Amino acid sequence: LINQDHSNLGRSTSEYQALDAAHHIHPFSDTAALNTHGSRVIVRGEGLYLYDSDGHKIFDAMSGLWCVNIGYGRRELADAAYQQMLELPFYNTFFKTTHPPVVELSSLLAQISPDGFNHVFYTNSGSEGNDTIIRMVRHYWATLGQPKKKTIISRINGYHGSTIGGASLGGMHYMHEQGDLPIPGIAHIEQPWWFANGGELSPKEYGLKAARALEDKILELGVENVAAFIGEPVQGAGGIIIPPSTYWPEIQRICDHYGILLIADEVICGFGRTGSWFGSEHYGIRPHLMTIAKGLSSGYIPIGGVLIHDKVANVLIAGGDFNHGFTYSGHPVACAVAVANIHILQNEKIIERMNQDVAPYAAQLWHDAFDAHPLVDDVRSLGFFFAVTLVEDKASRKRFSNGSEMALRCRDICLKNKLIMRATGDSMIAAPPLIMSRAQAAEFVALALKCVDEYAREIGR
Ligand code: PMP
């Protein structure tokens, strides 16, 4: 099933690029700019490594798009998909019907998720999961006789997807600018990034201040109008923003005090990224709903969903029809692949090994490499999240006025050195597969340092 040839499967790189340019509009891309250079053509993956159509081996320190938690090339997932396609490639879960893979996955998710989470609603993606949540929380409050409770509070630079609902929940201004977003009933507060917003406050003081922006917003909107708060335990696409330790406990207190629902978007954090199965467990918070996708199938097949706490599930179950769902909600092949993926995470103790051994080791290497580096600051890591922010002057914490341009230059140097990291604003970020070994962690950090040093030389420092 898995092609062992390190080169492409037929066409030359330039043929792929020409056809791609002629017929493919890429997501989140400036197509004209992309087409002048041509896309990279990735043809194969194995473990942490990708191979391009010219046979180059590339260290994928982004796990694809934060999703390939178990690494590339696991035959068990291919076999699970193959068997399920032969057995039952599709049937829906509407109309009083279920099937074995969706039953297996649902009970497995209930087993691995925190106490009180016993139900799941399936989608194809994280975006659809968050759109589902918008409809679900409004339906929840309406069922409880409080239909005015509609507004969901989220955060600047949060990322919750690219559908109209997901992009509205998200706090990316460059997304809102296109297509009249956000939709009504969504409000944003600041992101808990001490380095950028903390000023003279200590991280702990700032964590409380950033959380209390939620309380201020609830009072401004009127608690009778507020349905929920949503946040990623660690903001991913917003730049790997690891909140101060005081932040989530205070958010929990505020949600409890005002009786609003707490939603954890676990699309990136879920399935081990923070070192716990869910980011909510790492921070000790008790959400009512959790969005999942990505690591649920390690990206091998599209599947997402919403994990639903009993408090909400019981209301939904008693509340009659929930008029929502997708043709592919609980798709049998996707469910079979997700089950195989979770079994690998469990049986090989991938999250435990990473949390107890490789993550602390890699964090030490990361800090040793970058803490004293004159061109970066806010050196941060948690589990298998790693980031630094590029700075113009470290002593005065001065950031570049054209920080995203600088980070893109650094990102391109990484690509030239066959390392995939991502540039977000003025930060360089990484989230490698959870199977990374100690030796590979050392390879990753050495490569990242080499690239930042090369970037420093290129800008004349
Ligand atoms: N939520 C978070 C936290 C995400 O990082 C993403 C994707 N990067 C999404 C939602 C959207 O997921 P998808 O791209 O599968 O729609």
Boltz pocket constraint, residues with backbone or C-beta under 6 A from the ligand:
constraints:
  - pocket:
      binder: B
      contacts: [[A, 65], [A, 124], [A, 125], [A, 126], [A, 127], [A, 128], [A, 130], [A, 159], [A, 160], [A, 161], [A, 162], [A, 232], [A, 236], [A, 237], [A, 265], [A, 266], [A, 267], [A, 268], [A, 293], [A, 294], [A, 304]]
      max_distance: 6.0
